[in-house]
C-alpha cells in the first residue's frame, strides 16, 4: 500500500457509539464525509479550549453584593426619604470593581 504525503505512522483508537454519533454530527456540520481526513485535521489543527471561569464567579459574587446594597439603599430611601453620599460612593466603587473585572476578563477572551 502506498501512503500519500509520507504518512507512515498509524494511530488507532476506539470510541463509544455515543462518541461516534457526536463525531458524525460534527462532520456533518463541517460538510465532510471523510472520517480519516476529519480526524487527522482535528488532531493536527484542532484545539481544545479550557476556560478558567474563576474570575467570572468572582464577578457574579460582586454583582450579587452590589445588588444587595442597592436593595438596602432603596429600602432605606423609601423609609427615611434620604440618600446618603456614602451609599452612593460605595455603589460607585462596587461598579468600578465590576467593570475592571469585566475588562480583564474580556482581554483574556481576546487572547483565545
PDB file as gemmi writes it, atoms N, CA and C in Angstrom:
CRYST1    1.000    1.000    1.000  90.00  90.00  90.00 P 1                      
ATOM      1  N   UNK A   1       0.851  -1.180   0.000  1.00  0.00           N  
ATOM      2  CA  UNK A   1       0.000   0.000   0.000  1.00  0.00           C  
ATOM      3  C   UNK A   1       0.894   1.240   0.000  1.00  0.00           C  
ATOM      4  N   UNK A   2       0.542   2.198  -0.774  1.00  0.00           N  
ATOM      5  CA  UNK A   2       1.322   3.412  -0.917  1.00  0.00           C  
ATOM      6  C   UNK A   2       0.689   4.519  -0.089  1.00  0.00           C  
ATOM      7  N   UNK A   3       1.470   5.195   0.735  1.00  0.00           N  
ATOM      8  CA  UNK A   3       0.963   6.277   1.579  1.00  0.00           C  
ATOM      9  C   UNK A   3       1.271   7.607   0.935  1.00  0.00           C  
ATOM     10  N   UNK A   4       0.262   8.463   0.904  1.00  0.00           N  
ATOM     11  CA  UNK A   4       0.450   9.800   0.363  1.00  0.00           C  
ATOM     12  C   UNK A   4       1.067  10.699   1.418  1.00  0.00           C  
ATOM     13  N   UNK A   5       1.810  11.675   0.967  1.00  0.00           N  
ATOM     14  CA  UNK A   5       2.363  12.728   1.819  1.00  0.00           C  
ATOM     15  C   UNK A   5       3.191  12.178   2.972  1.00  0.00           C  
ATOM     16  N   UNK A   6       3.793  11.016   2.800  1.00  0.00           N  
ATOM     17  CA  UNK A   6       4.697  10.486   3.815  1.00  0.00           C  
ATOM     18  C   UNK A   6       4.016   9.995   5.076  1.00  0.00           C  
ATOM     19  N   UNK A   7       2.755   9.692   5.019  1.00  0.00           N  
ATOM     20  CA  UNK A   7       2.033   9.216   6.201  1.00  0.00           C  
ATOM     21  C   UNK A   7       2.312   7.727   6.379  1.00  0.00           C  
ATOM     22  N   UNK A   8       3.186   7.432   7.341  1.00  0.00           N  
ATOM     23  CA  UNK A   8       3.573   6.046   7.558  1.00  0.00           C  
ATOM     24  C   UNK A   8       3.296   5.553   8.968  1.00  0.00           C  
ATOM     25  N   UNK A   9       2.832   6.430   9.844  1.00  0.00           N  
ATOM     26  CA  UNK A   9       2.573   6.062  11.236  1.00  0.00           C  
ATOM     27  C   UNK A   9       1.068   5.911  11.419  1.00  0.00           C  
ATOM     28  N   UNK A  10       0.653   4.740  11.869  1.00  0.00           N  
ATOM     29  CA  UNK A  10      -0.764   4.503  12.094  1.00  0.00           C  
ATOM     30  C   UNK A  10      -1.154   4.842  13.518  1.00  0.00           C  
ATOM     31  N   UNK A  11      -2.308   5.454  13.683  1.00  0.00           N  
ATOM     32  CA  UNK A  11      -2.874   5.739  15.001  1.00  0.00           C  
ATOM     33  C   UNK A  11      -4.241   5.073  15.049  1.00  0.00           C  
ATOM     34  N   UNK A  12      -4.492   4.327  16.100  1.00  0.00           N  
ATOM     35  CA  UNK A  12      -5.743   3.585  16.191  1.00  0.00           C  
ATOM     36  C   UNK A  12      -6.393   3.841  17.546  1.00  0.00           C  
ATOM     37  N   UNK A  13      -7.713   3.970  17.526  1.00  0.00           N  
ATOM     38  CA  UNK A  13      -8.452   4.165  18.765  1.00  0.00           C  
ATOM     39  C   UNK A  13      -9.879   3.674  18.574  1.00  0.00           C  
ATOM     40  N   UNK A  14     -10.543   3.451  19.659  1.00  0.00           N  
ATOM     41  CA  UNK A  14     -11.953   3.073  19.606  1.00  0.00           C  
ATOM     42  C   UNK A  14     -12.763   4.140  20.322  1.00  0.00           C  
ATOM     43  N   UNK A  15     -14.009   4.290  19.889  1.00  0.00           N  
ATOM     44  CA  UNK A  15     -14.916   5.246  20.524  1.00  0.00           C  
ATOM     45  C   UNK A  15     -16.219   4.523  20.835  1.00  0.00           C  
ATOM     46  N   UNK A  16     -16.986   5.102  21.740  1.00  0.00           N  
ATOM     47  CA  UNK A  16     -18.298   4.551  22.071  1.00  0.00           C  
ATOM     48  C   UNK A  16     -19.287   4.926  20.970  1.00  0.00           C  
ATOM     49  N   UNK A  17     -20.415   4.247  20.911  1.00  0.00           N  
ATOM     50  CA  UNK A  17     -21.445   4.635  19.924  1.00  0.00           C  
ATOM     51  C   UNK A  17     -21.878   6.095  20.084  1.00  0.00           C  
ATOM     52  N   UNK A  18     -21.964   6.561  21.325  1.00  0.00           N  
ATOM     53  CA  UNK A  18     -22.361   7.957  21.565  1.00  0.00           C  
ATOM     54  C   UNK A  18     -21.304   8.918  21.030  1.00  0.00           C  
ATOM     55  N   UNK A  19     -20.035   8.604  21.271  1.00  0.00           N  
ATOM     56  CA  UNK A  19     -18.955   9.456  20.768  1.00  0.00           C  
ATOM     57  C   UNK A  19     -18.960   9.470  19.237  1.00  0.00           C  
ATOM     58  N   UNK A  20     -19.225   8.327  18.633  1.00  0.00           N  
ATOM     59  CA  UNK A  20     -19.279   8.248  17.165  1.00  0.00           C  
ATOM     60  C   UNK A  20     -20.400   9.124  16.625  1.00  0.00           C  
ATOM     61  N   UNK A  21     -21.537   9.134  17.308  1.00  0.00           N  
ATOM     62  CA  UNK A  21     -22.646   9.994  16.886  1.00  0.00           C  
ATOM     63  C   UNK A  21     -22.252  11.468  16.942  1.00  0.00           C  
ATOM     64  N   UNK A  22     -21.532  11.849  17.995  1.00  0.00           N  
ATOM     65  CA  UNK A  22     -21.073  13.234  18.120  1.00  0.00           C  
ATOM     66  C   UNK A  22     -20.115  13.566  16.984  1.00  0.00           C  
ATOM     67  N   UNK A  23     -19.185  12.657  16.702  1.00  0.00           N  
ATOM     68  CA  UNK A  23     -18.238  12.870  15.605  1.00  0.00           C  
ATOM     69  C   UNK A  23     -18.992  13.015  14.288  1.00  0.00           C  
ATOM     70  N   UNK A  24     -19.970  12.147  14.058  1.00  0.00           N  
ATOM     71  CA  UNK A  24     -20.762  12.224  12.817  1.00  0.00           C  
ATOM     72  C   UNK A  24     -21.490  13.556  12.698  1.00  0.00           C  
ATOM     73  N   UNK A  25     -22.068  14.028  13.813  1.00  0.00           N  
ATOM     74  CA  UNK A  25     -22.771  15.326  13.789  1.00  0.00           C  
ATOM     75  C   UNK A  25     -21.809  16.463  13.453  1.00  0.00           C  
ATOM     76  N   UNK A  26     -20.634  16.429  14.081  1.00  0.00           N  
ATOM     77  CA  UNK A  26     -19.665  17.500  13.827  1.00  0.00           C  
ATOM     78  C   UNK A  26     -19.145  17.454  12.401  1.00  0.00           C  
ATOM     79  N   UNK A  27     -18.967  16.250  11.881  1.00  0.00           N  
ATOM     80  CA  UNK A  27     -18.549  16.122  10.485  1.00  0.00           C  
ATOM     81  C   UNK A  27     -19.621  16.699   9.563  1.00  0.00           C  
ATOM     82  N   UNK A  28     -20.879  16.406   9.859  1.00  0.00           N  
ATOM     83  CA  UNK A  28     -21.978  16.929   9.042  1.00  0.00           C  
ATOM     84  C   UNK A  28     -22.014  18.451   9.098  1.00  0.00           C  
ATOM     85  N   UNK A  29     -21.767  19.015  10.283  1.00  0.00           N  
ATOM     86  CA  UNK A  29     -21.750  20.473  10.420  1.00  0.00           C  
ATOM     87  C   UNK A  29     -20.654  21.087   9.556  1.00  0.00           C  
ATOM     88  N   UNK A  30     -19.545  20.367   9.430  1.00  0.00           N  
ATOM     89  CA  UNK A  30     -18.432  20.868   8.617  1.00  0.00           C  
ATOM     90  C   UNK A  30     -18.603  20.528   7.148  1.00  0.00           C  
ATOM     91  N   UNK A  31     -19.591  19.697   6.842  1.00  0.00           N  
ATOM     92  CA  UNK A  31     -19.838  19.347   5.457  1.00  0.00           C  
ATOM     93  C   UNK A  31     -18.849  18.349   4.894  1.00  0.00           C  
ATOM     94  N   UNK A  32     -18.305  17.474   5.732  1.00  0.00           N  
ATOM     95  CA  UNK A  32     -17.354  16.478   5.260  1.00  0.00           C  
ATOM     96  C   UNK A  32     -17.871  15.074   5.555  1.00  0.00           C  
ATOM     97  N   UNK A  33     -17.484  14.140   4.693  1.00  0.00           N  
ATOM     98  CA  UNK A  33     -17.866  12.743   4.916  1.00  0.00           C  
ATOM     99  C   UNK A  33     -16.634  11.848   5.075  1.00  0.00           C  
ATOM    100  N   UNK A  34     -15.445  12.416   4.909  1.00  0.00           N  
ATOM    101  CA  UNK A  34     -14.207  11.652   5.002  1.00  0.00           C  
ATOM    102  C   UNK A  34     -13.741  11.627   6.454  1.00  0.00           C  
ATOM    103  N   UNK A  35     -14.009  10.508   7.138  1.00  0.00           N  
ATOM    104  CA  UNK A  35     -13.684  10.398   8.555  1.00  0.00           C  
ATOM    105  C   UNK A  35     -12.192  10.542   8.816  1.00  0.00           C  
ATOM    106  N   UNK A  36     -11.375   9.883   8.015  1.00  0.00           N  
ATOM    107  CA  UNK A  36      -9.919   9.962   8.221  1.00  0.00           C  
ATOM    108  C   UNK A  36      -9.414  11.395   8.092  1.00  0.00           C  
ATOM    109  N   UNK A  37      -9.868  12.072   7.074  1.00  0.00           N  
ATOM    110  CA  UNK A  37      -9.425  13.462   6.865  1.00  0.00           C  
ATOM    111  C   UNK A  37      -9.889  14.345   8.019  1.00  0.00           C  
ATOM    112  N   UNK A  38     -11.135  14.136   8.451  1.00  0.00           N  
ATOM    113  CA  UNK A  38     -11.671  14.935   9.555  1.00  0.00           C  
ATOM    114  C   UNK A  38     -10.867  14.705  10.835  1.00  0.00           C  
ATOM    115  N   UNK A  39     -10.645  13.435  11.187  1.00  0.00           N  
ATOM    116  CA  UNK A  39      -9.911  13.136  12.418  1.00  0.00           C  
ATOM    117  C   UNK A  39      -8.471  13.639  12.346  1.00  0.00           C  
ATOM    118  N   UNK A  40      -7.841  13.505  11.195  1.00  0.00           N  
ATOM    119  CA  UNK A  40      -6.469  13.987  11.035  1.00  0.00           C  
ATOM    120  C   UNK A  40      -6.431  15.504  11.186  1.00  0.00           C  
ATOM    121  N   UNK A  41      -7.381  16.183  10.537  1.00  0.00           N  
ATOM    122  CA  UNK A  41      -7.430  17.649  10.602  1.00  0.00           C  
ATOM    123  C   UNK A  41      -7.658  18.124  12.042  1.00  0.00           C  
ATOM    124  N   UNK A  42      -8.584  17.480  12.753  1.00  0.00           N  
ATOM    125  CA  UNK A  42      -8.857  17.877  14.133  1.00  0.00           C  
ATOM    126  C   UNK A  42      -7.672  17.579  15.043  1.00  0.00           C  
ATOM    127  N   UNK A  43      -7.007  16.450  14.831  1.00  0.00           N  
ATOM    128  CA  UNK A  43      -5.861  16.090  15.674  1.00  0.00           C  
ATOM    129  C   UNK A  43      -4.684  17.035  15.444  1.00  0.00           C  
ATOM    130  N   UNK A  44      -4.493  17.461  14.221  1.00  0.00           N  
ATOM    131  CA  UNK A  44      -3.337  18.301  13.897  1.00  0.00           C  
ATOM    132  C   UNK A  44      -3.634  19.785  14.102  1.00  0.00           C  
ATOM    133  N   UNK A  45      -4.786  20.239  13.605  1.00  0.00           N  
ATOM    134  CA  UNK A  45      -5.081  21.675  13.610  1.00  0.00           C  
ATOM    135  C   UNK A  45      -6.116  22.089  14.642  1.00  0.00           C  
ATOM    136  N   UNK A  46      -6.887  21.137  15.158  1.00  0.00           N  
ATOM    137  CA  UNK A  46      -7.920  21.478  16.137  1.00  0.00           C  
ATOM    138  C   UNK A  46      -7.289  21.834  17.466  1.00  0.00           C  
ATOM    139  N   UNK A  47      -8.051  22.437  18.323  1.00  0.00           N  
ATOM    140  CA  UNK A  47      -7.535  22.769  19.645  1.00  0.00           C  
ATOM    141  C   UNK A  47      -8.650  22.684  20.667  1.00  0.00           C  
ATOM    142  N   UNK A  48      -8.266  22.382  21.861  1.00  0.00           N  
ATOM    143  CA  UNK A  48      -9.214  22.324  22.968  1.00  0.00           C  
ATOM    144  C   UNK A  48      -9.092  23.616  23.767  1.00  0.00           C  
ATOM    145  N   UNK A  49     -10.205  24.135  24.180  1.00  0.00           N  
ATOM    146  CA  UNK A  49     -10.215  25.368  24.954  1.00  0.00           C  
ATOM    147  C   UNK A  49     -10.641  25.041  26.377  1.00  0.00           C  
ATOM    148  N   UNK A  50      -9.786  25.373  27.314  1.00  0.00           N  
ATOM    149  CA  UNK A  50     -10.129  25.220  28.734  1.00  0.00           C  
ATOM    150  C   UNK A  50     -10.300  26.617  29.293  1.00  0.00           C  
ATOM    151  N   UNK A  51     -11.478  26.910  29.756  1.00  0.00           N  
ATOM    152  CA  UNK A  51     -11.759  28.233  30.299  1.00  0.00           C  
ATOM    153  C   UNK A  51     -11.695  28.195  31.817  1.00  0.00           C  
ATOM    154  N   UNK A  52     -10.893  29.076  32.372  1.00  0.00           N  
ATOM    155  CA  UNK A  52     -10.850  29.249  33.820  1.00  0.00           C  
ATOM    156  C   UNK A  52     -11.906  30.294  34.156  1.00  0.00           C  
ATOM    157  N   UNK A  53     -13.007  29.850  34.712  1.00  0.00           N  
ATOM    158  CA  UNK A  53     -14.122  30.751  34.978  1.00  0.00           C  
ATOM    159  C   UNK A  53     -14.129  31.286  36.402  1.00  0.00           C  
ATOM    160  N   UNK A  54     -13.024  31.153  37.115  1.00  0.00           N  
ATOM    161  CA  UNK A  54     -12.986  31.641  38.492  1.00  0.00           C  
ATOM    162  C   UNK A  54     -13.203  33.151  38.552  1.00  0.00           C  
ATOM    163  N   UNK A  55     -12.703  33.884  37.562  1.00  0.00           N  
ATOM    164  CA  UNK A  55     -12.912  35.335  37.568  1.00  0.00           C  
ATOM    165  C   UNK A  55     -14.375  35.672  37.310  1.00  0.00           C  
ATOM    166  N   UNK A  56     -15.065  34.858  36.532  1.00  0.00           N  
ATOM    167  CA  UNK A  56     -16.495  35.077  36.303  1.00  0.00           C  
ATOM    168  C   UNK A  56     -17.258  34.841  37.596  1.00  0.00           C  
ATOM    169  N   UNK A  57     -16.888  33.805  38.337  1.00  0.00           N  
ATOM    170  CA  UNK A  57     -17.529  33.511  39.619  1.00  0.00           C  
ATOM    171  C   UNK A  57     -17.341  34.693  40.572  1.00  0.00           C  
ATOM    172  N   UNK A  58     -16.152  35.259  40.593  1.00  0.00           N  
ATOM    173  CA  UNK A  58     -15.896  36.420  41.456  1.00  0.00           C  
ATOM    174  C   UNK A  58     -16.736  37.616  41.033  1.00  0.00           C  
ATOM    175  N   UNK A  59     -16.866  37.822  39.727  1.00  0.00           N  
ATOM    176  CA  UNK A  59     -17.696  38.932  39.243  1.00  0.00           C  
ATOM    177  C   UNK A  59     -19.159  38.734  39.623  1.00  0.00           C  
ATOM    178  N   UNK A  60     -19.642  37.513  39.538  1.00  0.00           N  
ATOM    179  CA  UNK A  60     -21.029  37.232  39.918  1.00  0.00           C  
ATOM    180  C   UNK A  60     -21.230  37.523  41.404  1.00  0.00           C  
ATOM    181  N   UNK A  61     -20.266  37.121  42.232  1.00  0.00           N  
ATOM    182  CA  UNK A  61     -20.361  37.407  43.668  1.00  0.00           C  
ATOM    183  C   UNK A  61     -20.404  38.908  43.911  1.00  0.00           C  
ATOM    184  N   UNK A  62     -19.554  39.636  43.197  1.00  0.00           N  
ATOM    185  CA  UNK A  62     -19.513  41.086  43.353  1.00  0.00           C  
ATOM    186  C   UNK A  62     -20.830  41.713  42.893  1.00  0.00           C  
ATOM    187  N   UNK A  63     -21.377  41.240  41.804  1.00  0.00           N  
ATOM    188  CA  UNK A  63     -22.658  41.768  41.329  1.00  0.00           C  
ATOM    189  C   UNK A  63     -23.780  41.486  42.320  1.00  0.00           C  
ATOM    190  N   UNK A  64     -23.767  40.303  42.939  1.00  0.00           N  
ATOM    191  CA  UNK A  64     -24.784  39.992  43.954  1.00  0.00           C  
ATOM    192  C   UNK A  64     -24.651  40.941  45.143  1.00  0.00           C  
ATOM    193  N   UNK A  65     -23.417  41.203  45.529  1.00  0.00           N  
ATOM    194  CA  UNK A  65     -23.182  42.108  46.652  1.00  0.00           C  
ATOM    195  C   UNK A  65     -23.702  43.512  46.333  1.00  0.00           C  
ATOM    196  N   UNK A  66     -23.398  43.973  45.132  1.00  0.00           N  
ATOM    197  CA  UNK A  66     -23.868  45.299  44.727  1.00  0.00           C  
ATOM    198  C   UNK A  66     -25.393  45.324  44.679  1.00  0.00           C  
ATOM    199  N   UNK A  67     -25.989  44.267  44.153  1.00  0.00           N  
ATOM    200  CA  UNK A  67     -27.446  44.189  44.080  1.00  0.00           C  
ATOM    201  C   UNK A  67     -28.065  44.254  45.468  1.00  0.00           C  
ATOM    202  N   UNK A  68     -27.468  43.541  46.420  1.00  0.00           N  
ATOM    203  CA  UNK A  68     -27.955  43.597  47.801  1.00  0.00           C  
ATOM    204  C   UNK A  68     -27.827  45.000  48.368  1.00  0.00           C  
ATOM    205  N   UNK A  69     -26.706  45.653  48.079  1.00  0.00           N  
ATOM    206  CA  UNK A  69     -26.510  47.021  48.562  1.00  0.00           C  
ATOM    207  C   UNK A  69     -27.553  47.964  47.976  1.00  0.00           C  
ATOM    208  N   UNK A  70     -27.833  47.823  46.690  1.00  0.00           N  
ATOM    209  CA  UNK A  70     -28.837  48.671  46.048  1.00  0.00           C  
ATOM    210  C   UNK A  70     -30.196  48.467  46.713  1.00  0.00           C  
ATOM    211  N   UNK A  71     -30.541  47.203  46.973  1.00  0.00           N  
ATOM    212  CA  UNK A  71     -31.827  46.928  47.616  1.00  0.00           C  
ATOM    213  C   UNK A  71     -31.891  47.527  49.020  1.00  0.00           C  
ATOM    214  N   UNK A  72     -30.814  47.425  49.780  1.00  0.00           N  
ATOM    215  CA  UNK A  72     -30.794  48.005  51.125  1.00  0.00           C  
ATOM    216  C   UNK A  72     -30.912  49.522  51.073  1.00  0.00           C  
ATOM    217  N   UNK A  73     -30.203  50.133  50.133  1.00  0.00           N  
ATOM    218  CA  UNK A  73     -30.261  51.590  49.994  1.00  0.00           C  
ATOM    219  C   UNK A  73     -31.668  52.010  49.572  1.00  0.00           C  
ATOM    220  N   UNK A  74     -32.274  51.257  48.648  1.00  0.00           N  
ATOM    221  CA  UNK A  74     -33.633  51.592  48.200  1.00  0.00           C  
ATOM    222  C   UNK A  74     -34.612  51.501  49.365  1.00  0.00           C  
ATOM    223  N   UNK A  75     -34.486  50.461  50.192  1.00  0.00           N  
ATOM    224  CA  UNK A  75     -35.377  50.340  51.354  1.00  0.00           C  
ATOM    225  C   UNK A  75     -35.197  51.522  52.304  1.00  0.00           C  
ATOM    226  N   UNK A  76     -33.927  51.866  52.556  1.00  0.00           N  
ATOM    227  CA  UNK A  76     -33.659  52.982  53.473  1.00  0.00           C  
ATOM    228  C   UNK A  76     -34.203  54.283  52.897  1.00  0.00           C  
ATOM    229  N   UNK A  77     -34.035  54.487  51.591  1.00  0.00           N  
ATOM    230  CA  UNK A  77     -34.556  55.708  50.957  1.00  0.00           C  
ATOM    231  C   UNK A  77     -36.074  55.769  51.058  1.00  0.00           C  
ATOM    232  N   UNK A  78     -36.720  54.636  50.867  1.00  0.00           N  
ATOM    233  CA  UNK A  78     -38.176  54.606  50.970  1.00  0.00           C  
ATOM    234  C   UNK A  78     -38.650  54.869  52.392  1.00  0.00           C  
ATOM    235  N   UNK A  79     -37.880  54.408  53.380  1.00  0.00           N  
ATOM    236  CA  UNK A  79     -38.271  54.602  54.780  1.00  0.00           C  
ATOM    237  C   UNK A  79     -37.960  56.015  55.267  1.00  0.00           C  
ATOM    238  N   UNK A  80     -36.771  56.512  54.943  1.00  0.00           N  
ATOM    239  CA  UNK A  80     -36.324  57.799  55.504  1.00  0.00           C  
ATOM    240  C   UNK A  80     -36.403  58.958  54.527  1.00  0.00           C  
ATOM    241  N   UNK A  81     -36.574  58.649  53.239  1.00  0.00           N  
ATOM    242  CA  UNK A  81     -36.572  59.664  52.183  1.00  0.00           C  
ATOM    243  C   UNK A  81     -35.228  60.378  52.091  1.00  0.00           C  
ATOM    244  N   UNK A  82     -34.148  59.713  52.533  1.00  0.00           N  
ATOM    245  CA  UNK A  82     -32.798  60.279  52.461  1.00  0.00           C  
ATOM    246  C   UNK A  82     -31.882  59.331  51.690  1.00  0.00           C  
ATOM    247  N   UNK A  83     -30.989  59.921  50.910  1.00  0.00           N  
ATOM    248  CA  UNK A  83     -29.952  59.166  50.212  1.00  0.00           C  
ATOM    249  C   UNK A  83     -28.621  59.711  50.693  1.00  0.00           C  
ATOM    250  N   UNK A  84     -27.794  58.842  51.221  1.00  0.00           N  
ATOM    251  CA  UNK A  84     -26.527  59.275  51.803  1.00  0.00           C  
ATOM    252  C   UNK A  84     -25.406  59.203  50.774  1.00  0.00           C  
ATOM    253  N   UNK A  85     -24.530  60.197  50.832  1.00  0.00           N  
ATOM    254  CA  UNK A  85     -23.411  60.269  49.895  1.00  0.00           C  
ATOM    255  C   UNK A  85     -22.521  59.032  50.009  1.00  0.00           C  
ATOM    256  N   UNK A  86     -22.343  58.513  51.202  1.00  0.00           N  
ATOM    257  CA  UNK A  86     -21.504  57.330  51.393  1.00  0.00           C  
ATOM    258  C   UNK A  86     -22.084  56.111  50.674  1.00  0.00           C  
ATOM    259  N   UNK A  87     -23.408  55.991  50.690  1.00  0.00           N  
ATOM    260  CA  UNK A  87     -24.048  54.888  49.974  1.00  0.00           C  
ATOM    261  C   UNK A  87     -23.771  54.974  48.477  1.00  0.00           C  
ATOM    262  N   UNK A  88     -23.899  56.179  47.940  1.00  0.00           N  
ATOM    263  CA  UNK A  88     -23.644  56.388  46.518  1.00  0.00           C  
ATOM    264  C   UNK A  88     -22.184  56.082  46.199  1.00  0.00           C  
ATOM    265  N   UNK A  89     -21.274  56.504  47.054  1.00  0.00           N  
ATOM    266  CA  UNK A  89     -19.844  56.248  46.833  1.00  0.00           C  
ATOM    267  C   UNK A  89     -19.540  54.749  46.911  1.00  0.00           C  
ATOM    268  N   UNK A  90     -20.160  54.038  47.823  1.00  0.00           N  
ATOM    269  CA  UNK A  90     -19.959  52.589  47.914  1.00  0.00           C  
ATOM    270  C   UNK A  90     -20.406  51.903  46.625  1.00  0.00           C  
ATOM    271  N   UNK A  91     -21.549  52.325  46.112  1.00  0.00           N  
ATOM    272  CA  UNK A  91     -22.028  51.747  44.859  1.00  0.00           C  
ATOM    273  C   UNK A  91     -21.092  52.080  43.701  1.00  0.00           C  
ATOM    274  N   UNK A  92     -20.625  53.307  43.657  1.00  0.00           N  
ATOM    275  CA  UNK A  92     -19.711  53.713  42.586  1.00  0.00           C  
ATOM    276  C   UNK A  92     -18.449  52.857  42.603  1.00  0.00           C  
ATOM    277  N   UNK A  93     -17.896  52.632  43.800  1.00  0.00           N  
ATOM    278  CA  UNK A  93     -16.695  51.792  43.915  1.00  0.00           C  
ATOM    279  C   UNK A  93     -16.983  50.355  43.488  1.00  0.00           C  
ATOM    280  N   UNK A  94     -18.139  49.847  43.893  1.00  0.00           N  
ATOM    281  CA  UNK A  94     -18.506  48.485  43.507  1.00  0.00           C  
ATOM    282  C   UNK A  94     -18.640  48.330  42.007  1.00  0.00           C  
ATOM    283  N   UNK A  95     -19.299  49.273  41.367  1.00  0.00           N  
ATOM    284  CA  UNK A  95     -19.445  49.211  39.916  1.00  0.00           C  
ATOM    285  C   UNK A  95     -18.090  49.352  39.225  1.00  0.00           C  
ATOM    286  N   UNK A  96     -17.219  50.179  39.759  1.00  0.00           N  
ATOM    287  CA  UNK A  96     -15.878  50.316  39.179  1.00  0.00           C  
ATOM    288  C   UNK A  96     -15.128  48.982  39.264  1.00  0.00           C  
ATOM    289  N   UNK A  97     -15.271  48.276  40.377  1.00  0.00           N  
ATOM    290  CA  UNK A  97     -14.627  46.963  40.513  1.00  0.00           C  
ATOM    291  C   UNK A  97     -15.176  45.982  39.486  1.00  0.00           C  
ATOM    292  N   UNK A  98     -16.487  46.007  39.294  1.00  0.00           N  
ATOM    293  CA  UNK A  98     -17.100  45.104  38.320  1.00  0.00           C  
ATOM    294  C   UNK A  98     -16.559  45.396  36.925  1.00  0.00           C  
ATOM    295  N   UNK A  99     -16.518  46.659  36.532  1.00  0.00           N  
ATOM    296  CA  UNK A  99     -16.046  46.996  35.192  1.00  0.00           C  
ATOM    297  C   UNK A  99     -14.576  46.671  35.017  1.00  0.00           C  
ATOM    298  N   UNK A 100     -13.786  46.851  36.061  1.00  0.00           N  
ATOM    299  CA  UNK A 100     -12.375  46.457  35.983  1.00  0.00           C  
ATOM    300  C   UNK A 100     -12.271  44.953  35.747  1.00  0.00           C  
ATOM    301  N   UNK A 101     -13.052  44.193  36.491  1.00  0.00           N  
ATOM    302  CA  UNK A 101     -13.043  42.737  36.314  1.00  0.00           C  
ATOM    303  C   UNK A 101     -13.517  42.313  34.946  1.00  0.00           C  
ATOM    304  N   UNK A 102     -14.556  42.952  34.444  1.00  0.00           N  
ATOM    305  CA  UNK A 102     -15.075  42.616  33.121  1.00  0.00           C  
ATOM    306  C   UNK A 102     -14.045  42.942  32.044  1.00  0.00           C  
ATOM    307  N   UNK A 103     -13.374  44.070  32.162  1.00  0.00           N  
ATOM    308  CA  UNK A 103     -12.349  44.428  31.181  1.00  0.00           C  
ATOM    309  C   UNK A 103     -11.200  43.425  31.187  1.00  0.00           C  
ATOM    310  N   UNK A 104     -10.782  42.984  32.369  1.00  0.00           N  
ATOM    311  CA  UNK A 104      -9.724  41.967  32.451  1.00  0.00           C  
ATOM    312  C   UNK A 104     -10.183  40.669  31.805  1.00  0.00           C  
ATOM    313  N   UNK A 105     -11.418  40.299  32.067  1.00  0.00           N  
ATOM    314  CA  UNK A 105     -11.965  39.062  31.508  1.00  0.00           C  
ATOM    315  C   UNK A 105     -12.030  39.142  29.983  1.00  0.00           C  
ATOM    316  N   UNK A 106     -12.477  40.275  29.458  1.00  0.00           N  
ATOM    317  CA  UNK A 106     -12.553  40.443  28.012  1.00  0.00           C  
ATOM    318  C   UNK A 106     -11.174  40.372  27.368  1.00  0.00           C  
ATOM    319  N   UNK A 107     -10.177  40.902  28.037  1.00  0.00           N  
ATOM    320  CA  UNK A 107      -8.809  40.825  27.500  1.00  0.00           C  
ATOM    321  C   UNK A 107      -8.324  39.382  27.459  1.00  0.00           C  
ATOM    322  N   UNK A 108      -8.707  38.585  28.458  1.00  0.00           N  
ATOM    323  CA  UNK A 108      -8.344  37.163  28.437  1.00  0.00           C  
ATOM    324  C   UNK A 108      -9.024  36.456  27.268  1.00  0.00           C  
ATOM    325  N   UNK A 109     -10.297  36.792  27.029  1.00  0.00           N  
ATOM    326  CA  UNK A 109     -11.021  36.172  25.925  1.00  0.00           C  
ATOM    327  C   UNK A 109     -10.417  36.555  24.581  1.00  0.00           C  
ATOM    328  N   UNK A 110      -9.905  37.786  24.468  1.00  0.00           N  
ATOM    329  CA  UNK A 110      -9.290  38.220  23.224  1.00  0.00           C  
ATOM    330  C   UNK A 110      -8.081  37.374  22.881  1.00  0.00           C  
ATOM    331  N   UNK A 111      -7.395  36.859  23.892  1.00  0.00           N  
ATOM    332  CA  UNK A 111      -6.172  36.066  23.667  1.00  0.00           C  
ATOM    333  C   UNK A 111      -6.469  34.647  23.200  1.00  0.00           C  
ATOM    334  N   UNK A 112      -7.735  34.218  23.302  1.00  0.00           N  
ATOM    335  CA  UNK A 112      -8.068  32.842  22.882  1.00  0.00           C  
ATOM    336  C   UNK A 112      -7.968  32.676  21.386  1.00  0.00           C  
TER     337      UNK A 112                                                      
END                                                                             
